[in-house]
Amino acid sequence: MKIALIGAGGKIGTRITDNLKTTEHDARYVEVSQAGVARLAEKGVTVSLLEDALLGAEIVIMAVPDTLLESISASVVPQLAPGTIVLALDPAAPLGGELAHRDDLVYAIAHPCHPSVFAWEPTEAAFRDFYGGVAAHQVAVVALLHGPDAAIEAVEAVARVIFAPVTKIHRLTLQQMALLEPGLAEALQQSCLEVIKEGLDEIIARGVPAEAARDFLLGHLRIQSAILFGEVPGRFSDAAYKISAYARPLIFRDNWKDVLTDESVQAQVKVITKGK
């Protein structure tokens, strides 16, 4: 396939570039920032002009920040041939209507799940590939926003390349993907983990040795996660359940699940794309 990667020198763009370089796909790389161009040059990658990269492209990957997707897609979309697949990498901006639209194009999203905390890898390098897309195996999710159902096959094929090595791909709707991120992964999960990290900092400030506190927390995090997510049989101790019942009302509001409603997710999208 002929692929144009927009934002090839950015944070996610460089990882995608590394994977595209190892395939037989005809990939062209677009980057406008001097820092990004320099990063690509270090990889031996030549940057193309936007117009040249889009000429004949079958898939255009938009590896750009959510806040820039509207303006960049407005310059990209008019230059595309009918049937071209426009692939975004995050659901926020598309859900917020920030992606320039043409009825004769195909629109889709692909997003990595990142390597699971329970995944086994044979090497230390693969184990420490926490983001994925280098050596660690991971799962990906895709959503077809507009276009014929058959187009999802091409989207999945590209997702397996840019997020490689990929073991499985889930097909979702745009709204389902947005419930996962920003809803579940950022609004809920990251917030809870940030509070846990602040709790660790607090007990260290209260005199618990930092190394002991970290080891204790991360060890318990692993076994607690394994029990909660069914990786091992068993349950917590009776005392642990009593403490959880005591502490939850002190930590969480009764309506905490409201952060996962469609209305809340739409508000989160506005925070991401508009800063409010």
Secondary structure, DSSP 4 states (H G I P E B T S, - for coil): -EEEEETTTSHHHHHHHHHHHTSSSEEEEE--SHHHHHHHHHTTPPBPPHHHHHTT-SEEEE-S-HHHHHHHHHHHGGGSPTT-EEEES-SHHHHTT-S---TTSEEEEEEE----TT---SSHHHHT--S-SSSS-EEEEEEEEES-TTHHHHHHHHHHHHT-SEEEEEEE-HHHHHIIIIIIIIIIIIHHHHHHHHHHHHHHHTT--HHHHHHHHHHHHHHHHHHHTTSSS----HHHHHHHHHHHHHHS-TTGGGGGSHHHHHHHHHHHHH--
